[in-house]
């Protein structure tokens, strides 16, 4: 089952990455209404960062940290990049994914 869950997560990520592939992005795992989720922080041309819920693991079976580490490594971004994108998105406050992102996918801060 876990292989199928990881495959589903990677398909969602691939679809998201194809849309706006030229933008700087970092990936992280946050809980959205108690569901572990992959979130993309995407740098916009105007200097804002858009946070988008890309995939939610309703099975709670996937190792999302492993997937996100792979995505950040593949993109050439590490903790420094993700931290910088997070700081632009919400300053020093932690991301409140359940409130700010909801289920529709994206919102700007």
C-alpha positions, 0 to 999 in steps of 0.5 A: 500500500505504501508504494501506491501512496508514494506513487500518488503523492509523486504524481500530484507533485509532478502535475504541480511542478509542470505548472509554473516549472520555472519558479523557485520553490521549496517543499515542506510537510505540514498538517492540514486539519490533522492530515499530513500534507505536502506543501509547495512554497512558490516564489512569485515574480512580484516577490511574494511567496504562494503556499499551495497544498499539493497532496494530502495523505488521508491514509497517514501511511506515506513517509512525506518527509522522505518525499519532501527531502527528495524533492528539495534535493532534486530542485537543488534547494535545502533547508536554507531555501525552504526557510527563506521561502517560509520567512517570506510567506509568513515572517517568523511565524509558523505556517498555519496550514489549516487556516491559511491554506485550506483545501482549495490549494493556494493563497497568498500572504 
